[in-house]
Amino acid sequence: MACLAARDLANERRVRRFDRYHLPGFDPYVYVAMAEDPAFFTVAPWGYRVLSPLLVNASGAEVVRGFRGLSLLGLGLSGPLLFLFLRRHSSSEPLCLLATGLFFFSPPVDEIFRSFFLAEPLGLPLLLIALLALEADDGPVVPALAFAAALALGALTKEVFVVYLPGLVIAAGVRLGFRRGLLRTGPGALAALFVHWSLRQVWAPYPPVGEIALPSLGQLMAATVRILAAAGDWWAPLFACGFPLAVVGLFLPEGRRLVSRQGALLALALALPFGAGVYTGGRFPADHFYTDDVPRLLIYAVPSLFALGLVALGRLVSGSPRHPSAAPGPTPRAFTAAVAAASAVALLLAVALPFTALDRYRRADLRGRTDGRFVLAFCRDSLAFARRLAAGRLVVYDPAGRRFQAGKIDARYLERMRWFLREGWGERPEYGMEEVVMQAGSATVVVPVLEAHDLTLAFDLRAPRPVGVRIAMNGVSLGRVTAGPAPLRLRLGVTGKSLFRGDNRLTFEVSAGSAREVSLWLLNLRRADPAR
């Protein structure tokens, strides 16, 4: 705890610069948007990592302070859990304490302190709980419940828990035998897979970016060459996480016994940072290798690396084989009952959460844009517009009056951004300062709706000469109007049947030769009054 407090105190001055508008990198903006309205989806894949934002929102704290407090809590829990895990594989308590202290000064923890909005502070203690549950000797039920709860909550935290499932199942099978290992891990594996599926298929289903095929041998070789060429950027974090000592531990009998159990999990934990740096959601392999995330993602390899390192260090210090500590004595029944009850409740909450606490609002697909301020503005203002519309109030888009330029206007004025302009208005239309002009034959405006009521749409389209414009909502034609040089406010009715709960698409279509002539000056929406 002293190490954690020292790290936090040293980071205090840097943290003061962060607020809801000024954040370090892209990911924190997405997580802040999630914490402000955690029931609503944001953008894949970050939007599926809901547990941390939900806890921050439930805490009632200011969002940045809430994430900081949650990261400190997660790291604070990770210390004792890591110590208990290491003690299962080392007989030297002082060395385990030393390794736990060094953990708080390791590169993964450095990255967490640089950006405490991410999922790792919560993911690591959940992984350690799962590992300890695999090692427990308190009967078949309680460890299986604890493992299932950790894995189900882990699936709400980050998708790496699904990636690590094979390694965890193999570890249990080697230690307990196939049948007992499957009984220990099977319910948890099914729970994690079910939570993972329900988030992506029930709560916020998304079409794939493109067809994803298994990489060929040549592609894997090309990716390997890129990773090796960038070794100068990632060798130091791997070294600081204890990799050299872990390699030495592999040549000792105790180390080989440990690797026989956890070798598959360690291989997955070491491969993930490098795979994530090469594959970022597009075609594999990419023509780059991002090394920035490698130190942070190595945090999931730390438990096994440190355990192997202590095997080597113990032999070096004592000069003779050191056997792991004996299993602890019988656990008090009251504690066992409390763990079982807490695990059962956590498991049920995790499995039910996608169906109960999360809103199936259909968010526009924001993938492909690593612009955190745009995602934050889109998520904030779209829900604000939808709530205003549901309350029967007038929603004014005012595309001609909104102006926001990145780097020149303070982020506190994000509401000036033209976040509602999508395809067809040019490149990055949300940052426009000039007149809003169609740049393609079809241009889209987002219409956020919470309730599918009839709407009245008022707009002003202008063009230097008369141009016919077809208007549609989600592909349903609303009519055809003529834009001309004179200001002319037009009205159209939108039936509730053409709307859905989510980010609807209002489309303007013109002939190809007229695309750069039609400009949008005004767009208003209001719930239709049935009395009129």
Order of alpha helices (4+ residues) and beta strands (2+ residues): alpha-alpha-alpha-alpha-alpha-alpha-alpha-alpha-alpha-alpha-alpha-alpha-alpha-alpha-alpha-alpha-alpha-alpha-alpha-alpha-beta-beta-beta-beta-beta-beta-beta-beta
